[in-house]
Amino acid sequence: MLKTLYRQIGQYKWAAVLTPLFTAAEVVMDVLIPWVTASLIDKGINAGDIAQVYRYGGLMLLLALVSLALGIMAGRSSAVASTGFAANLRKAMYRNIQRFAFSDIDKYSTSGLVTRMTTDVQNLQQAFQQILRVTVRAPFRLVLSVVMCLVIDPRLSLIFIVAMLVLGVSLWQIISRVSRLFQQVFEKYDVLNESVQENVAGIRVVKAFVREQFENEKFARAAEALYKLYVRAESLMALNHPVMNMVVYGCMIALSWWGAHFIVGGTLTTGELTSLFTYVMSILQALMMLSMIFVMLTQSAASAKRVCEVINEEPDIVNPENPVMEVEDGRVEFCGVRFDYQSKQAEGHSAPIPQREGQGGGASSSRRSALFNVTFSIASGETIGVIGGTGSGKSTLISLISRLYDVGQGTVSVGGRNVKEYDLKTLRQAVAVVLQQNTLFTGTILDNLRWGRGDASLEECREACRMAQADGFIMEMPQQYNTHIEQGGTNVSGGQKQRLCIARALLRRPKILILDDSTSACDTDTDRKIQQAFRSQLPGMTKIIIAQRISTVQHCDRILVMEGGHVTGFDTHERLLESNQFYREVNDLQSMGSGDFDGPHPNSSPKGG
């Protein structure tokens, strides 16, 4: 973990080195000032020597100015180092997240990743800044102050040693309890952020179902749990100050009592006693700073573990050593493919994780099979429909083609080569997927379209939109292709969003185009026009269309029927009506007007759907 964090200091190493040097020099200046003050009092004021007053007064002023300059330089360099360190942490996390396969993304909740990149990184930034300054200042000040006390009067220094022991034991008791509480705080942060994220993302659903009160109560419970933990932690932390005050006042009383006796006895001067008072405050403040550092380091240790977990996460899917850099054509072949999701309780997260080849399921793991012995082949340029109920394995099937997941058993081939042999970028450039969850990004329509191909001209974008039946509604907008898309695409309808995502995929000019139920929000006429455009304008492109409506896929070259992770049919529409009972029942049901693939079969309910 420490090596991971050290690497993120990167180009800010010099600032990180200069900060403790400036801080140490600043502490030396600060510690010398009380010693000069003692000479000012004894040799100048008490002796009535104005020249000595000027001399030592000038020296004090010089030390103070040097200390001020060093403090400014230390503050600036620590700010540069700590903010740069935090920036590098966020970049490293973000870069690695971009490398994640779907199976890696499944391990972490979105709210958990947001918390790690915000709250946890902020904690590490503050901790790093404190390490650079306070962890140098406090021990250095403590040691130098004790040394100066011993130089001035070893007998009175025993007071400081006793005080340090009392304060150290008291603070350790407080810190040990507070640390455990702060470790629980970060877990509550994830719950709180998850509540906020879900509510904001689904605010339209919340309002449509009049669930504001329920969401308010849900958020209030998460906030209350976090509040209670913080109150307990801060209540214990608040004990630091009374304990320190007790020790400080005890030291001052003891110093005053014994110091007065030593002054009367002539073994201690007034200036030396004044310096001792200053040093005792410096020692105890250093101890207090050290206690705060221990608490802060405990907090940041939990954050560091969570951040390093993301940075060090090795993606399940990586490039082979000598990857194939070209996809020959749009052929697709599945041979004995099996794929399992593994529900695994991992440290810090619980999520379904795909079972990779060679993994075993231990006592703490359970498998959920998605595909069983799937075998079929698709010729380049074919248009294939995929039909099946919810949970039948349709989306899992097409995720394996572009290697968003890796198979557990068997092989998936594209262009005559195993997908594991390809360079990932090459493969995914050749396989364009429009997923069920259509996402548009903040920016103009043209910006979103050019996600498909950054150098696409306006006319190329318009051509893709014509095929996707999107050009018409875009041209009716006030700014047409320069219309701004709000975050999440909230200012366009579901059907418009789907058509823009299809156009974006077409701009890739892929060898294989996969539509995962991507026209479900479009009306039947628009759906028909999109399919017609594909048949007439993309004859050489392999097209795989997942749909719930048989009308969407009935004109495909062949239709793949999925049931419970198995392929139960793969033929033309007409032949499936003859040979596949399940397909025939669904076709009859939809012909009667239901339109819902997952509706009950005609012979299962007198109401018919």
Solvent accessible surface area in square Angstrom, and as a share of the most:
residue,aa,sasa,rsa
1,M,104,0.47
2,L,137,0.68
3,K,162,0.69
4,T,6,0.03
5,L,23,0.12
6,Y,127,0.48
7,R,139,0.51
8,Q,21,0.09
9,I,18,0.09
10,G,25,0.24
11,Q,126,0.56
12,Y,54,0.20
13,K,81,0.34
14,W,193,0.68
15,A,15,0.12
16,A,12,0.09
17,V,76,0.44
18,L,69,0.34
19,T,0,0.00
20,P,33,0.21
21,L,110,0.54
22,F,46,0.19
23,T,0,0.00
24,A,25,0.19
25,A,35,0.27
26,E,17,0.08
27,V,0,0.00
28,V,49,0.28
29,M,36,0.16
30,D,34,0.17
31,V,7,0.04
32,L,59,0.29
33,I,40,0.20
34,P,11,0.07
35,W,114,0.40
36,V,2,0.01
37,T,29,0.17
38,A,9,0.07
39,S,14,0.09
40,L,26,0.13
41,I,30,0.15
42,D,36,0.18
43,K,110,0.47
44,G,1,0.01
45,I,105,0.53
46,N,93,0.48
47,A,68,0.53
48,G,67,0.65
49,D,55,0.28
50,I,108,0.55
51,A,54,0.42
52,Q,38,0.17
53,V,38,0.22
54,Y,156,0.59
55,R,150,0.55
56,Y,34,0.13
57,G,27,0.26
58,G,40,0.38
59,L,69,0.34
60,M,48,0.21
61,L,111,0.55
62,L,102,0.51
63,L,18,0.09
64,A,44,0.34
65,L,98,0.49
66,V,56,0.32
67,S,9,0.06
68,L,107,0.53
69,A,47,0.37
70,L,23,0.12
71,G,16,0.15
72,I,111,0.56
73,M,83,0.37
74,A,0,0.00
75,G,22,0.21
76,R,175,0.64
77,S,10,0.07
78,S,0,0.00
79,A,40,0.31
80,V,55,0.31
81,A,0,0.00
82,S,1,0.00
83,T,68,0.40
84,G,4,0.04
85,F,9,0.04
86,A,1,0.01
87,A,36,0.28
88,N,18,0.09
89,L,0,0.00
90,R,80,0.29
91,K,109,0.46
92,A,10,0.08
93,M,0,0.00
94,Y,123,0.47
95,R,144,0.52
96,N,8,0.04
97,I,30,0.15
98,Q,115,0.51
99,R,129,0.47
100,F,14,0.06
101,A,4,0.03
102,F,61,0.26
103,S,4,0.02
104,D,0,0.00
105,I,78,0.40
106,D,40,0.21
107,K,24,0.10
108,Y,13,0.05
109,S,59,0.38
110,T,78,0.46
111,S,4,0.03
112,G,4,0.04
113,L,23,0.11
114,V,72,0.42
115,T,0,0.00
116,R,6,0.02
117,M,38,0.17
118,T,71,0.41
119,T,34,0.20
120,D,0,0.00
121,V,0,0.00
122,Q,73,0.33
123,N,27,0.14
124,L,10,0.05
125,Q,30,0.13
126,Q,90,0.40
127,A,3,0.03
128,F,22,0.09
129,Q,56,0.25
130,Q,65,0.29
131,I,70,0.35
132,L,15,0.07
133,R,54,0.20
134,V,25,0.14
135,T,35,0.20
136,V,39,0.22
137,R,35,0.13
138,A,0,0.00
139,P,47,0.30
140,F,70,0.29
141,R,37,0.14
142,L,22,0.11
143,V,85,0.49
144,L,43,0.22
145,S,0,0.00
146,V,29,0.17
147,V,69,0.40
148,M,28,0.12
149,C,0,0.00
150,L,78,0.39
151,V,103,0.59
152,I,27,0.14
153,D,5,0.03
154,P,85,0.53
155,R,111,0.40
156,L,3,0.02
157,S,2,0.01
158,L,114,0.57
159,I,30,0.15
160,F,3,0.01
161,I,79,0.40
162,V,91,0.52
163,A,8,0.06
164,M,50,0.22
165,L,117,0.58
166,V,68,0.39
167,L,0,0.00
168,G,31,0.30
169,V,97,0.56
170,S,30,0.19
171,L,7,0.03
172,W,155,0.54
173,Q,87,0.39
174,I,13,0.07
175,I,10,0.05
176,S,33,0.21
177,R,114,0.42
178,V,0,0.00
179,S,13,0.08
180,R,140,0.51
181,L,10,0.05
182,F,7,0.03
183,Q,93,0.42
184,Q,76,0.34
185,V,1,0.00
186,F,4,0.02
187,E,112,0.50
188,K,73,0.31
189,Y,45,0.17
190,D,26,0.14
191,V,80,0.46
192,L,28,0.14
193,N,38,0.19
194,E,72,0.32
195,S,4,0.03
196,V,64,0.37
197,Q,71,0.31
198,E,90,0.40
199,N,35,0.18
200,V,100,0.58
201,A,86,0.67
202,G,21,0.20
203,I,56,0.28
204,R,156,0.57
205,V,94,0.54
206,V,14,0.08
207,K,121,0.51
208,A,80,0.62
209,F,146,0.61
210,V,120,0.69
211,R,116,0.42
212,E,62,0.28
213,Q,118,0.53
214,F,86,0.36
215,E,28,0.13
216,N,91,0.46
217,E,79,0.35
218,K,61,0.26
219,F,85,0.35
220,A,54,0.42
221,R,143,0.52
222,A,11,0.09
223,A,35,0.27
224,E,77,0.35
225,A,32,0.25
226,L,17,0.08
227,Y,127,0.48
228,K,111,0.47
229,L,11,0.06
230,Y,67,0.25
231,V,65,0.38
232,R,136,0.50
233,A,0,0.00
234,E,90,0.40
235,S,63,0.41
236,L,45,0.22
237,M,21,0.09
238,A,56,0.43
239,L,83,0.41
240,N,1,0.01
241,H,113,0.51
242,P,72,0.45
243,V,27,0.16
244,M,22,0.10
245,N,72,0.37
246,M,120,0.53
247,V,10,0.06
248,V,9,0.05
249,Y,130,0.50
250,G,38,0.36
251,C,4,0.02
252,M,73,0.33
253,I,122,0.62
254,A,28,0.22
255,L,0,0.00
256,S,52,0.34
257,W,151,0.53
258,W,123,0.43
259,G,0,0.00
260,A,49,0.38
261,H,95,0.42
262,F,37,0.15
263,I,56,0.28
264,V,133,0.76
265,G,57,0.54
266,G,64,0.61
267,T,82,0.48
268,L,6,0.03
269,T,58,0.34
270,T,68,0.39
271,G,0,0.00
272,E,50,0.22
273,L,22,0.11
274,T,50,0.29
275,S,1,0.01
276,L,0,0.00
277,F,52,0.22
278,T,62,0.36
279,Y,2,0.01
280,V,1,0.00
281,M,66,0.29
282,S,11,0.07
283,I,0,0.00
284,L,1,0.01
285,Q,83,0.37
286,A,0,0.00
287,L,21,0.10
288,M,18,0.08
289,M,51,0.23
290,L,32,0.16
291,S,3,0.02
292,M,86,0.38
293,I,7,0.03
294,F,99,0.41
295,V,4,0.03
296,M,33,0.15
297,L,62,0.31
298,T,29,0.17
299,Q,38,0.17
300,S,7,0.05
301,A,48,0.38
302,A,21,0.17
303,S,0,0.00
304,A,3,0.03
305,K,111,0.47
306,R,32,0.11
307,V,0,0.00
308,C,6,0.03
309,E,53,0.24
310,V,0,0.00
311,I,24,0.12
312,N,70,0.36
313,E,30,0.13
314,E,126,0.56
315,P,10,0.06
316,D,20,0.10
317,I,7,0.04
318,V,73,0.42
319,N,72,0.37
320,P,43,0.27
321,E,170,0.76
322,N,135,0.69
323,P,42,0.26
324,V,29,0.17
325,M,122,0.55
326,E,131,0.59
327,V,5,0.03
328,E,123,0.55
329,D,34,0.18
330,G,2,0.02
331,R,95,0.35
332,V,1,0.01
333,E,86,0.39
334,F,0,0.00
335,C,70,0.42
336,G,26,0.25
337,V,0,0.00
338,R,72,0.26
339,F,0,0.00
340,D,7,0.04
341,Y,25,0.09
342,Q,10,0.04
343,S,51,0.33
344,K,86,0.37
345,Q,128,0.57
346,A,23,0.18
347,E,119,0.53
348,G,63,0.61
349,H,28,0.12
350,S,75,0.48
351,A,17,0.13
352,P,62,0.39
353,I,9,0.04
354,P,2,0.01
355,Q,6,0.03
356,R,82,0.30
357,E,110,0.49
358,G,82,0.79
359,Q,60,0.27
360,G,61,0.59
361,G,46,0.44
362,G,47,0.45
363,A,121,0.94
364,S,87,0.56
365,S,21,0.14
366,S,66,0.43
367,R,114,0.42
368,R,131,0.48
369,S,38,0.24
370,A,11,0.08
371,L,0,0.00
372,F,54,0.23
373,N,116,0.59
374,V,0,0.00
375,T,82,0.48
376,F,17,0.07
377,S,60,0.39
378,I,7,0.03
379,A,54,0.42
380,S,50,0.33
381,G,20,0.19
382,E,28,0.13
383,T,14,0.08
384,I,1,0.01
385,G,0,0.00
386,V,1,0.01
387,I,0,0.00
388,G,0,0.00
389,G,15,0.14
390,T,116,0.68
391,G,73,0.70
392,S,5,0.03
393,G,9,0.08
394,K,14,0.06
395,S,42,0.27
396,T,13,0.07
397,L,3,0.01
398,I,0,0.00
399,S,8,0.05
400,L,1,0.01
401,I,1,0.01
402,S,2,0.01
403,R,18,0.07
404,L,23,0.11
405,Y,18,0.07
406,D,20,0.10
407,V,8,0.04
408,G,10,0.10
409,Q,104,0.46
410,G,33,0.32
411,T,56,0.33
412,V,1,0.01
413,S,21,0.14
414,V,0,0.00
415,G,3,0.03
416,G,46,0.45
417,R,110,0.40
418,N,36,0.18
419,V,6,0.03
420,K,62,0.26
421,E,65,0.29
422,Y,0,0.00
423,D,17,0.09
424,L,27,0.13
425,K,142,0.60
426,T,24,0.14
427,L,0,0.00
428,R,71,0.26
429,Q,87,0.39
430,A,11,0.08
431,V,4,0.02
432,A,1,0.00
433,V,37,0.21
434,V,7,0.04
435,L,63,0.32
436,Q,89,0.40
437,Q,154,0.69
438,N,28,0.14
439,T,66,0.38
440,L,4,0.02
441,F,80,0.33
442,T,86,0.50
443,G,12,0.12
444,T,33,0.19
445,I,1,0.00
446,L,22,0.11
447,D,74,0.38
448,N,4,0.02
449,L,1,0.00
450,R,78,0.28
451,W,155,0.54
452,G,8,0.08
453,R,51,0.19
454,G,64,0.62
455,D,115,0.59
456,A,2,0.02
457,S,52,0.34
458,L,89,0.44
459,E,100,0.45
460,E,53,0.24
461,C,0,0.00
462,R,58,0.21
463,E,71,0.32
464,A,4,0.03
465,C,0,0.00
466,R,93,0.34
467,M,19,0.08
468,A,0,0.00
469,Q,51,0.23
470,A,0,0.00
471,D,17,0.09
472,G,47,0.46
473,F,25,0.10
474,I,0,0.00
475,M,63,0.28
476,E,149,0.67
477,M,34,0.15
478,P,135,0.85
479,Q,116,0.52
480,Q,75,0.33
481,Y,11,0.04
482,N,92,0.47
483,T,19,0.11
484,H,82,0.37
485,I,0,0.00
486,E,78,0.35
487,Q,151,0.67
488,G,40,0.39
489,G,1,0.01
490,T,68,0.40
491,N,67,0.34
492,V,15,0.09
493,S,60,0.39
494,G,42,0.40
495,G,8,0.08
496,Q,40,0.18
497,K,42,0.18
498,Q,10,0.05
499,R,41,0.15
500,L,3,0.02
501,C,5,0.03
502,I,0,0.00
503,A,0,0.00
504,R,40,0.15
505,A,8,0.06
506,L,10,0.05
507,L,6,0.03
508,R,66,0.24
509,R,153,0.56
510,P,5,0.03
511,K,81,0.34
512,I,0,0.00
513,L,1,0.00
514,I,0,0.00
515,L,1,0.01
516,D,3,0.02
517,D,22,0.11
518,S,2,0.01
519,T,8,0.05
520,S,62,0.40
521,A,56,0.43
522,C,7,0.04
523,D,84,0.44
524,T,85,0.50
525,D,66,0.34
526,T,18,0.10
527,D,4,0.02
528,R,125,0.45
529,K,83,0.35
530,I,0,0.00
531,Q,11,0.05
532,Q,95,0.42
533,A,7,0.06
534,F,2,0.01
535,R,101,0.37
536,S,79,0.51
537,Q,90,0.40
538,L,23,0.11
539,P,98,0.62
540,G,62,0.59
541,M,21,0.09
542,T,0,0.00
543,K,3,0.01
544,I,3,0.02
545,I,4,0.02
546,I,2,0.01
547,A,4,0.03
548,Q,42,0.19
549,R,56,0.20
550,I,3,0.02
551,S,56,0.36
552,T,9,0.05
553,V,0,0.00
554,Q,59,0.26
555,H,119,0.53
556,C,13,0.08
557,D,71,0.37
558,R,66,0.24
559,I,0,0.00
560,L,1,0.00
561,V,0,0.00
562,M,0,0.00
563,E,56,0.25
564,G,52,0.50
565,G,1,0.01
566,H,87,0.39
567,V,43,0.25
568,T,61,0.35
569,G,13,0.13
570,F,47,0.19
571,D,38,0.19
572,T,40,0.23
573,H,23,0.10
574,E,110,0.49
575,R,146,0.53
576,L,3,0.01
577,L,47,0.24
578,E,141,0.63
579,S,88,0.57
580,N,11,0.06
581,Q,112,0.50
582,F,43,0.18
583,Y,1,0.00
584,R,85,0.31
585,E,26,0.12
586,V,1,0.00
587,N,28,0.15
588,D,65,0.34
589,L,1,0.01
590,Q,28,0.12
591,S,87,0.56
592,M,132,0.59
593,G,63,0.61
594,S,47,0.30
595,G,36,0.34
596,D,73,0.38
597,F,7,0.03
598,D,73,0.38
599,G,11,0.11
600,P,57,0.36
601,H,47,0.21
602,P,54,0.34
603,N,121,0.62
604,S,74,0.48
605,S,32,0.21
606,P,144,0.91
607,K,184,0.78
608,G,23,0.22
609,G,69,0.67
